[in-house]
Amino acid sequence: MAKSTAKPRKGEVEARLHQAVAVALARELRKEHPEGDWQDGLWYPSPEERRSCCEKLAPSPGNKQALESHCRSKAHIANLFDVPVPDLKRAVLSARRERALAPALVAGRPPQEVAAGIEALAASSQVALRNAKRELLREEANSRTKGEVVLSCNLKAIGVLP
C-alpha cells in the first residue's frame, strides 16, 4: 500500500510556526537554550535537537559552541519545527514589532498612533542625519575657503601674487 503524502493542514503549519517564533525569540534572548550537553569541553546537540542542517558543523577547541550558536539560528529552528525559513524570519520580525508596540498599547494608545510615531521618529532621524552631513560639508567648505584666503594673502605679501 502506498504511503499517503497529504499536505499538512494550514492550522498545523501555523501552530508550528507560532511555536517556532516563540522558541526563536526565547533563544535569541537566552531565556531558552537548545537541548544538548558538553562533552570534553565541546557542546553537542541532543539527538532530538540535531537536524540535517547540523551535520556539516563540528565544534572545535577554537569554537567550542559552534553547534550551540547554530541551534539558536532561525535556519535551525525552522528545520526543527518543519517550517520555511523565510516564513519564520517574517514572523519573528512581526513578533518583534508587536513586542515593541506592546508598552504603548498597554498605555492605551491605538496601534496606528504608535506606528505613526515610530515612522515619524525614523523620518526625523533621517532628516537630522542629512542636516548634520550638510553642516559638516559647510564647515569643511568654510575652512577650505579660509585656508585659501590666508594662502593668497601670504602669497601677495611675499610678492608672488599681484
N, C-alpha and C positions, 0 to 999 in steps of 0.2 A: 504494500500500500504506500502511495506517495505521501511524502511529508507535506503538510499544509504550510504555505508561505503567506498566510494572511497578514495584511498590513496591520500594525498596531492602531488601535482607536485613537482619535485625536485627544481625548481626555487622558489617556495613558501617557502619551507623549508630553502633554502639558504638565501632568503631575511629575514626571521625571525631570522635566526642565525646571519646574519650580524647586524640586529637591536639589538639583544641580546648582541653581543660583544660590540657594541657602548655604550649601557646602562651600561654593567658591568664595562667597563673601566671608564666611566664618574662617576659612583657611587663610584668606588674604589678611584678615585682622588678627590672625593667630589665636582665634578663640577655639578653633578645632584643628586637629592635626591628622595627617594621613596615618593610616594604620601601618605599623612597621616596627622594627626594632634595630638596635645597634648590635653589630657583630664584629668583633675585632676592631672596634673604633670606627666602623663604617655603617651608614644607615641603609637598610634594605626594606622595601615594602613587604607587607604580609601577602600571602597568596591571594587573599580577597581583594587587596588593593592593586596588585600588579595587573597590568594590561599590556597589550601588544606594543603600545607606544613606549613602554619602559624598556623593551628588550635591547635597544641599542645603547642604553645608558648604563654606566657602571661607576660606582663611587671609587675614589682613589684617595690615597693619603693627602693629596693636594686639594681634593674636592670631596670631602667626606660625606656631604649631604646632597650630592648631585641628584640622587633619586628622590630625596625628600622635597627638594625645591621643585623638581619636575612634577611630583604628585600634587603640588599646590597650583599647578598651571591650569588654565582653562582647557587646554587641549586634553590633558589627562582627565580632568573632571568630566568633560564632555564624553570621553571614551568610557569612563566609569559608569555614567548614567545612560549611555547609548543615546545621546542627543547630538545634533550637529553643532560643531564648534561656533560657526557664525551666529546661530540662534542663541547659544549660551552667552557669547560676548555681548550681543544686543540686549539680552535680558538682564545681564549683570549691570550694564551701563544704565538701563532704565531703573533698576532697583536702586542704584547709587543716587540717581536724580531724585527718586521718590524719598529716599532717606534724607537727602539734603533739604527737601521741601517740608519734611515732617514737622520740624520745630515751628515753622511759620503756620502750618496748618493747625497745629495744636493751639497756637495763639489765636486762632480764629480767622486768619486771613485766607481769602479764597485762593486756590491754586493758580488761577490765571494772574492774579495780582503778584504772587510770589515769583512766578515765572517771568513776568514782565519786569520785575525788579532785578532779577538775575541778568536778563538781557540788557537792561539799562546800565547795570554795573559793568558788564563786559564791554558795551559800546563806549562808556565814558573812560574806561581803562585804555581802550584803543585810541581815543581822542587825546588823552593825556600823554600817551606814548608818542603819538605823532607830534604833538606840541613840544615835547621835550627834545625830540630829534631836530625839529626846526630851530629851536633856541640854541642847541649845540652848534648847528651849522651856521647860524647867525654870529655866534660868538667866535667861531673859527674864522669866518669871513672878516669880522671886525679886527681880530688880532692880526690876520694876514695883511689887511689894509694898513693898519698902524705900523706894522713892520716895514711895509713897502715905503710908507711915507718917511719913516725915520731913515731908511736906507737912502732914499732920494735926497733928503736934506743933507745927509753926511756926504753924499757924492757931490752935491752942489758946494758944500763947504770946502772940499778939497779941490774944486775946480774941474771935476770930471764932467759934470752936467752944467749947462748954462743957467 
